Each structure stands twice: as structure tokens, then as C-alpha cells.
Amino acid sequence: MDRSVSSTRVVPDPAPPPGVRPRSAPRPRDILELLKPITWFPPMWAFMCGAVSSGAGLDGRLWFVAGGVLLAGPLVCGTSQAVNDWFDRHVDAINEPQRPIPSGRIPGRWGLYIAIIATLISAGIGWLLGPVVFVAGLVGLAFAWAYSAPPLRFKANGWLGPLVCGLTYEGLSWFTGAAVMLGSMPSVEVVIVLVMYSLGAHGIMVLNDFKAVEGDRQTGLTSLPVVMGVNVAARLACTTMAVAQIVVVALLAIWGFALSAVIVAAVLLAQIAAMPRLIRDPAKNAPWYNGVGVTLYVLGMLAAALGLGGYI
């Protein structure tokens, strides 16, 4: 039996909703839902930005790029979703009982088994893509488990959890994309920009916590919306995203990537224009801002990558 975030009490595994008969094995569609394909986009996009920022042509590396996209999205990110849902099954029973594990559609310890199998497959694909990608993949997998699983359970800390997500979803995926293309370490400029976008993604991850405030509060998760309140947390998220992009704009201009700097500045201004609506009612408008503001954020990532790669 798994211990909750609070070390003083044991939380029993959630029972399926009344009238739902537990299954003996999960269906493929329920496994796919557990891996959350919609979450694969950010690391896949970041991987693409890394490949573009390297400035290297494909030159026979198409299969490596395809393997890297597979690794960043369905494999490492999918693994992180399975790990998270297994160790969050008690919280999900409160916030989202319709999810595959608390609903009983993925019964018993199948959620854990799926996470372990996905981890092994991810490590194997990373090995095939070369030593740099293999190490990056192992780091991503280690953080995927440490984020959700005891004893570290980084997500229990409202500051550390979003930071880990940002560094792995955005930064590590970007780094891997550049490394796949170059076959070596990316340039210092690329590393600095990916770190800044990773730090800015801390704000995006804080916005994602708004949907789980009640469950987090009941189970002792100290997410920033719980600790600070949704209004202050929303302002912090907006500030974090904006400051990171301001630094990127300044650096691109200093390095001579003027057009990229202008584009990133333009998408930042559009985000700032959308932020007042988010701040007026964060709990209600966070999903809307994730669709509008975050889209602009990742478009800025691509503009920066195009400049670093010498394409604009």
C-alpha cells in the first residue's frame, strides 16, 4: 500500500466508482489514455527546437531524429505520465476519479507495471541513439520517477516540482534534439537559451496545478496555488514566463540574432496582453491561457531556435 504525501497516515488505494466492475487487465485504449498523448507535444516541440537550433542539416540523420522524437514524446514523457498517475492515484480519486487508475479501468498494480515497462523501453531506445542521448534519456527517466515517487517526490514541493518539469520537458528535450543533430554537446548559446525557456516553463507548470487545488490540499501537496492562493500563484507564473523571455530577447539581440529577438518580443507582448484575463479568475481561465499564452510561448521558442540555427 502506498503512503500519501503526509507521512503520518496511510491512504488506501481508491476503489472504483459504484457500479463499475474492476477489470483483470487494462485495454489498449486505457493504456494509451494513461500515457496521455496530449502531453507529448511540449517535449516533442522542444526536441524539434533543439534540432533546429543546432544548425545542422539532416545529412542521413533522419532516423536519429525520428528516434529522438519518439524518445522525447511517447516514451519518456509517456513514462512520466504513467509514473505520475500511479503515485497520484489517491489524489486523482478526489480530483479526477474518471482517470484510468482510480476508475478501475487499469486495475491492481498494472499502472506500476506499465510505468516500469515503459522505462525499460525508453532506456533501450536511448541506447540505440548514442551515448549522449542515452545519458540524457536516463536523466529524464530518473527525474520522471523522482518527480512523483517517494521518497523524493519533487512534486510535493510547489517550487521544486514545476522546476523539475520545466528542466526536463523543455530543457532536456531541447538539449537532446541538438545533441542528436550534432552528435556532440550543443553550443553555449543554445544551452543558455534552453535553460532560460526551461526556467520560464516553471510558470506553465504552476498554471497546470490550478486544476488540482482541492485534491492537493486534502492530500498535503504544497503546490503554489495551495500555499500562496490562486491569485498570487497566477501572478508569479506570469512573471516567471515573462522574465525568462525578456532575458532571451536581450541575449538574442546581443548575439546578433535581431529578427529572432523581434519575433520573441512580439509573442511576449501578445502573452502579456492575455495575462490580465488569466489574473482576473485564475482557476477558471488557466485552461484558456494554456491554450493561448502557452502556444505563444512555444512559438517564441521556435523563433529563438531558428535564429540560433542560422535560419533567420
Secondary structure, 3 states (H helix, E strand, C coil): CCECCCCCCECCCCCCCCCCCCCCCCCHHHHHHHHCHHHHHHHHHHHHHHHHHCCCCCCCCHHHHHHHHHHHHHHHHHHHHHHHHHHCHHHHHHHCCCCCCCCCCCCCCHHHHHHHHHHHHHHHHHHHCCHHHHHHHHHHHHHHHHHHCCCCCHHHECCHHHHHHHHHHHHHHHHHHHHHHHCCCCCHHHHHHHHHHHHHHHHHHHHHHHHHHHHHHHHCCECHHHHHCHHHHHHHHHHHHHHHHHHHHHHHHHCCCHHHHHHHHHHHHHHHHHHHHHHHCHHHHHHHHHHHHHHHHHHHHHHHHHHHCCCC
